[in-house]
Amino acid sequence: MRFFARATLLAGAVAGLALAQESETTKLSIKLTEQALQQNRGDPTAFVSNLVRSANTHFLEDVDIQAETAITSVQAAAVDELVAQAADLDPTYVPVNFNSYFSVVLAGTTAAGKERVRPDQGGQPRREMVDELLKRLLDMPEIESAQPIVQASPPAPVFPDNDPLSKEQGYLNAAPQGIDVRSAWARPGGDGEFASIVDVEWDWKLDHPDLVRTIGH
C-alpha cells in the first residue's frame, strides 16, 4: 500500500522531468488544499473548473475547461480506503489525500485565434500562456499546487556496454548472483518500452549516463 501511495505521488515528479523534453502542454495537474476540498465535496471537479476559468480571464479566449480527478480507475472512496490500509500497515506512513489531485485539459483556440489548443487537432497554447495561467492559479488560496502535465518521451534503449556503472550492478546478472535482468532486456518491452508505471526514489541523478542521453542534461 505504501508503494501505491508513493507511485501515485510521483506522477508530478515524472511530469516535471518530461517538461525538459517538451516545450508546451494543454494539460495541468492541480491539487486543492484540504479545506477547499472538504468545502466542495459535492462537486469538486466543477469547483476546479471554475477556479481555472476565473484565472483565465483575458488570457486564453474561447477555451473549454475540462477537469477530472487525477485517479479515474478507482473510486474516491476506494482510494481513501487504500490510504487508510497503508497507514494501518506502516505507522511511519504519512497519509496523503490523493482525491485532492485533479487533471485539467484546456480545449479551444488561443487568444490569437490561430493556434489550436485541443491536442487531437494538432495544436497547443503557447508555453508563456500556460506559465502565466499557472502563476495565477498558484496565487489562489484554494490551490496547493499547480503544474503542467507533459507526455514523456519514450525511454532510451538500454546499452549496458557503454554504462560505466553496469559492471558494478551484480543484480543484473543471472542467478545466483542476480535476477537475470540482461536476459529480460532482450525480450520485447524488456528494456522499459511500453512501460506505464515509473518508480523513482527521492531524487533524480540527472548526470546518470542514461538520463544524459535522453534529456540532454
N, C-alpha and C positions, 0 to 999 in steps of 0.2 A: 504494500500500500504506500509505503514511503517513496518507493521508486516511482509509482504512478504520480504522486504529487510533484516530485522533483522534475519528472519528464515533462509534465504539463507546464509547470512554471518556466521551463527553459525554452518554451516556444519563442518568447520575446528575445532571448539571447541569440537564438538561431536567426531570427529575423534581422537582428542588428548586424550580425556577421554578413548576411546576404546583402545588406544595404551597401556594402563595399563593392558588390558585384553589379548592382543595378542602380540606375540613377533616378528612377521615377516609381511612383506607386499610385494605386487607386484604392487601396485597402488600408484601413487603420485598425490598430488594437487600442482599446480604451478600457481602463479599469476605474470603476466607480469607487468612491470612498464607502466604507461600511455604512455610514449614516445615510448617504444618498441612496444606497441600495435598499436599505430597510424602509425608507420613506416612500419608495416607489416600487414596492414588491408586486403591486398589482400588474403593472406592465412596464418592466424595466427597459425593454428594448425600445419602446416608444419614447421613454424618457431620454435615453441615449440619443435617439434620432433627433429629438427636439434640441438637445444640447448642441449637437453638431450643426443643426440648422441655424441656431441662434448665433453661433460663432462664425457662420458662413456669410453673414450679412455683407453685401458689397464685395464679395470675394470671388466665389465661383457661381456664375449665373446659370439658371436652368439646370440645377443639379438635383437628382433624386437621391435622398439619403436612405440607405438600406442597412439596418442594424439587426444583429442576431447575437445570441450568446456564443461565446468562443467555443464552448463544448456543446456540440449538437448531437453527438452519437449516444449520449447518456442524459437522462432526465435530470433536472436540477436537484430533485430530492435524492436521487441515487448518487449524485456527486457528493452531496453533503454526507450521505451515509458512508461512502468510501473514505472520506477525510476523517470522519469520526472513528472508523475502524483503524485507520493508520495511527491516530492519536492513542487509541487503546493499546495497540501493539508496541508502540515506541513512546515512552514517556518524555523523551527528549524532542520529539517532533512538535514543531510549532504549526498548528493548523492554519491553512490558507483557504479563504473563501474563493474558490475558483468560479463561482457563479457571478462574481463581480467583474469578470472579464467579458468584453464584447468585441465583435468584429463589425466594422462599418465599411460599406462599399459606397463609393461616390460614382453615380451614373448620370450622364447627361452631356452637356457641352461646356467648355470653358467660357470665361467672360468674353474672350475674343470671338467666340462663336465659330472657331475654325477647327481646333483640335478636339477630337472626340475623347470623352472621358471613359466611356464604357469599354472595359477590356476586350470583350468579344467583338468590338468593332474596330480594333486595331489602334487605339489611341489612349493617351493618359494625360492628366493635367500636368502642367509644368511643375518641376520639383520645388521651385521657390513658392508656388501657390500652396502646395501641401505643407511646406515648412511653416508658412505664416499661419495656416489653419491650426497646425499642431500647437504653435505658441499660444494662440487664443484659447484653445482647449485647456492647455496646462494652467492657464490663469484662472480657470473656473474652480471654485471651492469644491464642487461636487466630483471633480475628476482627480484621481490619484496619479494616474499615469496615462500618457498618450504617445504612441509611436507608430511608424509605418510598418506594414507587413509586406515583405517583398519576397517574391518567388526566388528561392535559392537556385544557383546554377548546379547542373549535375556534378556529382563528385568526380574528382580527377581519377584516372586509372591508377591502380596500385603498382608501383615499381619498387619492390623491396631491395633490388640490387643497388639502386642509387640512393637508398635511405641509410645514412650513416648510423642511425640508431637501431636498424633492423637486427644487426648481429648480436645486440645485447638483449633482444627480446626473445628469450628462450621459449616462452609460452606459445610462440608462433609455430614451433616445430611439432613433429609428430610425437605421440606418446612413446615413452613415459615422461619425456621432458615437458611436452606441451599438449595442445589440443588440436594440432594439425591445421592451423589456420591457412597455411600456404596451400594446402590441397583444396580448401574451400574457395580460395581466390580464383582457382582455375574453373570453377563452375559458374554458369550464368547467374549474374547478380551477386556472386560471392564477394566481389570487391566493393560492395556498397551501392551499386547501381540499383535503382528502383526502390531503395530504402525509403520508408515514410516516417520512421522514428529515429531521432538522433539523440543519443545520451552523451552529455558532456559533464566534465567536472566543474569546479567552481571558477575556472579561469581558462582563457584561451592561450595557448602557446603559439602566438602568431608567427614566430620565426621558425616553426617546425617546417622541414623541407616540403611536406605535402601541402601545407597551407600556403607557403610562399608561392609555390607553383600555381595554386588555384586562385588566390585573391590578390597576388601581386604585392604583398607587404614585405 
